[in-house]
Amino acid sequence: MKRFLLLLSLLAFLTACAPITRTEQAGTDLKIPLAAESPVGQTFVADYDGLMGVELTIRANETSTVQYSLMPVQEAEERLVFGEIILQPNSVPVRVYLPMDKRFLSAQTAYSLVLSTDSPTPLTLRAAPGNTYLHGSAYQNGAPLPDAQLAFRLVYDPLLMGWGVLKEMVGYVGLLFVGLFLFVVPGWALLAALWRGWEALDGMEKLAASAGLSVALYPVMLLWAYVVHLPLGVWFASPAGVGAVYLLWKRFKSPPPPTHQRTNHPLTQPTTFLSLLILFILLLARLWAIRGLEIPLWGDSYQHAMITQLVVENGGLFQSWAPYEPYTTLTVHFGFYAGTATWIWLTGMDVNRAVLVVGQLFNGVAVLALYPLGKRLANGNPWGGLGALVVGGVLLLPAYYVNWGRYSQLTGQVILPVALWLAWKTLEADAFDWKKVLISGLALAGMTLSYYRMPFFFAGFVVILLLGWGLPSWRFQLRAWGAMILRLGGVGLIGVGLFLPWADGLLGGNLGDFVVAGVVKTQQAEVVLRDFETWRTVPLYYPKWALGLSGLAFLLALVRKKWLVVLLPVWLGLLPLYILGQLVNMPGANMIQNFTVQIALYLPIAFLIGELLAWGTAWSNARWKGVGAWGATLLVLFLLGSALKSQLNIVNQPLSAIVTVPDLRAMAWIQTHTPPDARFLVEGFRIYGGTSAVGADAGWWIPLLTGRKNTMPPQYPMFTEQSVPPDYSKQVVELVKVLEETSPTDPPWQAALCAAGVTHAYFGQQQGQAGVGVPQLFSPEELEGLGVFERVYFEDRVRIYAFDRAGCAP
């Protein structure tokens, strides 16, 4: 037996030391000839440290010698590796390994591999279409082949790769400590100082409530700093510092607990320790998922990054979008920007990276925030909170939000469960407690400032809370109902009072006009009902096991007469009914979308399964002591383990990435090779029935990344803000319409560019097709055939053109 274990250990050690190979581009639909005096290359980005070789798929018709060189893309003259291999003739393509005689700290580094041969008969390299790999391109004779990518795999030294991953993990832990300081400490200090019964809560309740309240605090502070004209900066993180000092003072001031109570430390509670462990793993998985990304994903991220940058540059809220766009109001919610700007002021991190990091931290905190309400719904059983946390953490949503850049809704959903729990605790208190009312109102205000749709979610839960908990508890006790109304009214008044300074500007902007339009103008039934078609996609986001367990939990709660749990599906079900209110001009009904509700369904699903887990654990423990707890532990660990790989790989760059590594190199070129007043024609397409437009590749990001202008602003200001000139957004949409409906050879096409002040055109790595089924607005071939565009940059799949305005009317 000992020898067997020793052999297993030795095999594990040898396996661990074997090179690690990762496929980067597997397709082999195309063929590229490698002939004498016609070298072929491929640019790529190494994901990890320890690059030690590259594998290609090659067919040789006769014995051939192939020379290969590896160079960093940024310094193409510096040759890092030169090697030579001899290939034997083969009737089919074979995988060929090109070893490196050096090991590199290669993580996130761009390289260029160049192959040459003196063979009289061309070799055949297998390749695939250009859209199969994001961060490079095939080359021939030193020129990009933008429609091709070589089939290649990268080989890594396991020790260097492992050491690099370990360093990354240490960095992630550092980010978690910063997040703990900014997004937990302020709320913890406030609750420890004001919340009666704080010490009786378990550690996870404290952690979750503190995180939700901290995230709510920053937008409220940002708003009131704007009201009193207080410029902001690094000191905006002072609540965290003051809170830390207060908590340390309170900790050392308090006498140590008696010896017999020290076993009740939170970490000695099995569910608390398990919850912390799972939360830590989920947070690391969230941060790992964005490794290698420098720019956040999809369209919403562009406006998030720009607004955050403007908050940082203006030292708070602003009204002018200069120098990036000609808009003169800000009416959108800003909770996410408040938290991200604070992170930047404290750490100095680049805005684009900060949006990614804070977004993923909030993505993890969003599932932590489920714990207190999950536990309360399970009548105080901590397995209810743990179950909600785990289910929320392993489902596709909210983790997939990173691909959409849907950070505003995410921020609202970080606060929502905590705000509901705080309000519930306030309602069930023995007596009116103004401190609890104040804190609950603060959470409500911060939640509303973070996402304007959240009050509808909040109100829906209050309805089922009064029906499923209040009515069975108080029945027809008028005094109890009066006290409840007084407390709930106090929470609402505090929330409205803290939000009120923002309401004036909100109602005076385009967003306010949109709300008013929903009251005075009846929507057509077919338009409203079309929005409900999104519910057909529910199975894409929520697996059958989760829906099945939720249904089982519902049925068991019905049998056990747990009315509030029974009403959980009704909670979010009320919102689609409210959307139908557009047919009768119900106020705010046009503010809600079925998709917004659908992607928040993880909330009731997590609570239902958490309650089921709590009931099952208690039932099993009552019959077989300890069996329920052990079974529940194994179950949540199984759920975590089975979902961990998908969580680590949740980012779908081919679908969601708009800006790639080659685009970033092009942005650096724009900064040094174009005049400050340059204006770029960029790819885009119309949306919302042709009433608005969005970008379709990295050209969309040019203003934020280079300081130059383009023809496509972010979506938020186009939809909600006022501009100078007043019809600027209409001009943007009209330009896209003209370019879509006319040919580049038609006079209106070029006339539209002249009128828009275009001096350059940008064609990005995503080729104007970042999205599903998006047509190109223009192609390089069309531009180059006009005679008025000169190609001034061509690397990988990115091309930049200068537009000759000599033909434009003065």
Buried (B, 14 or more C-beta within 10 A) or exposed (E): EEEEEEEEEEEEEEEEEEBBBEEBBEBBEBEBEBBEEEBBBBBBBBBBBBBBBBBBBBBBBEEBEBBBBBBBBEEEEEEBBEBEBEBEEEEEBBEBBBEBEEBBBBBBBBBBBBBBBEBEBBBBBBBBEBBBBBBBBBBBEEEBBBBBBBBBBBBBBBEBBBBBBEEBEEEBEEBBEBBBBBBBBBBBBBBBEBBEEBEEBBBBBBBBBBBBBBBBBBBBBBBEBBEEEBEBEEEBBEBBBEBBEBBEEEEEEEEEEEEEEEEEEBEEBBBBBBBBEBBEBBBBBBBBBBBBBBBBBBBBBBBBBBBBBBBBBBBBBBBBBBEBBBBBBBBBBBBBBBBBBBBBBBBEBBBBBBBBBBBBBBBBBBBBBBBBBBBBBBEEBBBBBBBBBBBBBBBBBBBBBBBBBBBBBBBBBBBBBBBBBBBBBBBEBEEEBEBBBBBBBBBBBBBBBBBBBBBBBBEBBBBBBBBBBBBEEBEEEEEBBEBBEEBBEBBBEBBBEBBEBBEEBBEEBBBBEBBEEBBEEEBEEEEBEEBEEBEEEEEEBBBEEBBEBBEEBBEBBEEEEBBBBBBBBBBBBBBBEBBBBBBEBBEBBBBBBBBBBBBBBBBBBBBBBBBBBBBBBBEBBEEEEEEBBBBBBEBBBEBBEEBBEBBBEBBEBEEBBBBBBBBBBBBEBBEEEBEEEBBBBBBBBBBEEEEBBBBBBBBBBBBBBBBBBBBBBBBBBBBBBBBEEEEBBBBBBBBBBBBBEBEBEEEEBBBBBBBBBBBBBBBBBBBBBBBEEBEBBBBBEBBEEBEBBEBEBBBBBBBBBBBEBEEBEE
